[in-house]
Amino acid sequence: MPARPVDGWNIPPSIGFNRIMPPIRAVLITGILWVELFSAACGSPGRSIRPVIYAQDDQALAMRSAPVILLVKITTVKLPGDMRTVAKPPDVGGPMTPTIPLYLARIRADVLLKLRGSVDSSVEFYSWVWASGTHGGPRLFHPTPGSTHVIFLRHDGGYLHTVGDYPSCDLEIPSRWLAPFLSAWDSRHETSADPLERLVALRFRAEFDGLSNSQLRESVGGVGPVPRDYYVRDLPDLVRLVGPLFVATQLDDICRHSTNPAGRLAACFVTGQEFPGRCEAYALARDSMVQGIRGDLVARALSSCEAQSRGLISDIRSGIPPRRGFYGWNLTPQHRRETMRVYASAMDPKVHLAACEVAAATTEARDIPECSAR
């Protein structure tokens, strides 16, 4: 069904998951069917901590507002035996069933970084995790001992509990990124006032600055018969967490300025593929080719982007929903404003101009800085 026009502009928030949302309206803190296995004491974690499943994008709001945010290294994971069968909203991914079984996990971890909240050098927290072998689903929590995660916690019944359980509320930091990430954090690089924006910026830098030519070739399959786009781990979750504009501009900057050719090429691929009006990114990628990456991979991507760009400009001006990008749920004025800022921040001049023409006639976007800065 086409989006209903709002203030003369019916372009939906097709770039980014909704960053600015109304109060949590769809949290399902559920325990419809209680299966009490081994939960003896009234105050036990299994009785005190209730599973939390978020519908739509309210999970991101819970993560951003979490009272405790930590980067941790998992040391031990135990399943005390508590299991609940929990109602699953139909708009949450995973098995097509009305309920799913979740087990309570008690997790201990060493604290590597405190983004928010006061804790000791080690922490114990709980999360309801999927019943292994019973079902799959979106964004499952994999707290493997030795793995590092950014975790988002709240106090629940006297215990620390992840702000959401299914899909999981964490960001995994692969081990090869950890040392450069912590070094950059300690050196005060990317001194954003928002700790989550700084987290995302430095996480991107750790990935792209440290990407080797061989890792890039393996990722994109440039030497094989079927080349692939470069894939950024957890990109939708990063967009939800800090908003599409911040993610797009971070990738744009790495694409333009990284001193690592492999990282620059990869970032150009990602921003060109995932965000509108960035065909120039493929041209920049072409100018920083890495040995072993097939040249026709970039040429075909650039040609495809330019063909789509002509339709995108027409769509923006006519108000037809754009054809690509991340999709959000909420049509608040704030969200429409940020969406238009993503379009107006385009590398390609024609897309930028079309976006600014529409923004000038849109109440919530007529003063966006991207249109006054050029």
ZIURKA-V76393 format. One record per residue. RES is the residue in one small letter. PSI is psi as a letter, one per 20 degrees, with the letter a starting at -180 (none if undefined). Layout:
BEGIN
RES,PSI + RES,PSI
END
This chain:
BEGIN
m,p + p,q + a,q + r,p + p,p + v,o + d,k + g,j + w,o + n,k + i,p + p,r + p,m + s,i + i,o + g,q + f,q + n,o + r,h + i,o + m,q + p,r + p,q + i,o + r,i + a,k + v,p + l,n + i,n + t,q + g,l + i,g + l,o + w,p + v,o + e,n + l,o + f,j + s,n + a,g + a,q + c,h + g,j + s,q + p,h + g,h + r,h + s,h + i,p + r,q + p,q + v,p + i,p + y,p + a,q + q,c + d,j + d,i + q,g + a,h + l,g + a,h + m,g + r,h + s,j + a,p + p,i + v,p + i,p + l,q + l,p + v,q + k,o + i,p + t,g + t,q + v,p + k,q + l,o + p,i + g,i + d,p + m,q + r,q + t,p + v,p + a,p + k,o + p,q + p,h + d,j + v,p + g,r + g,b + p,q + m,m + t,q + p,h + t,q + i,q + p,p + l,q + y,q + l,p + a,p + r,p + i,p + r,q + a,q + d,p + v,o + l,h + l,p + k,o + l,h + r,q + g,r + s,o + v,r + d,a + s,i + s,q + v,q + e,p + f,r + y,q + s,p + w,o + v,r + w,q + a,o + s,p + g,i + t,h + h,r + g,b + g,a + p,q + r,l + l,q + f,p + h,m + p,m + t,p + p,p + g,i + s,q + t,p + h,q + v,p + i,q + f,o + l,q + r,r + h,p + d,o + g,k + g,j + y,q + l,p + h,p + t,q + v,h + g,q + d,h + y,o + p,r + s,q + c,m + d,r + l,p + e,p + i,o + p,q + s,h + r,i + w,i + l,g + a,g + p,h + f,g + l,h + s,g + a,h + w,g + d,h + s,j + r,k + h,q + e,m + t,m + s,q + a,h + d,o + p,h + l,h + e,g + r,h + l,g + v,g + a,g + l,h + r,g + f,g + r,g + a,h + e,g + f,h + d,h + g,j + l,p + s,r + n,g + s,h + q,h + l,g + r,g + e,h + s,g + v,i + g,k + g,i + v,i + g,a + p,h + v,n + p,q + r,r + d,q + y,p + y,p + v,p + r,p + d,k + l,g + p,h + d,h + l,h + v,g + r,h + l,g + v,i + g,q + p,h + l,g + f,g + v,g + a,g + t,h + q,g + l,h + d,g + d,g + i,g + c,h + r,h + h,i + s,q + t,i + n,o + p,g + a,g + g,h + r,g + l,g + a,g + a,h + c,g + f,g + v,g + t,h + g,h + q,g + e,h + f,q + p,q + g,k + r,l + c,h + e,h + a,h + y,h + a,h + l,h + a,h + r,h + d,i + s,l + m,q + v,p + q,p + g,i + i,p + r,p + g,h + d,i + l,g + v,g + a,g + r,h + a,g + l,g + s,g + s,g + c,g + e,h + a,g + q,h + s,h + r,g + g,h + l,g + i,g + s,g + d,g + i,g + r,h + s,i + g,j + i,p + p,p + p,q + r,i + r,r + g,r + f,q + y,p + g,a + w,h + n,p + l,k + t,q + p,h + q,h + h,g + r,h + r,g + e,h + t,g + m,h + r,h + v,g + y,g + a,h + s,j + a,q + m,h + d,p + p,h + k,h + v,g + h,g + l,g + a,g + a,g + c,h + e,g + v,g + a,h + a,h + a,j + t,p + t,g + e,i + a,j + r,i + d,k + i,p + p,h + e,h + c,i + s,i + a,i + r,none
END
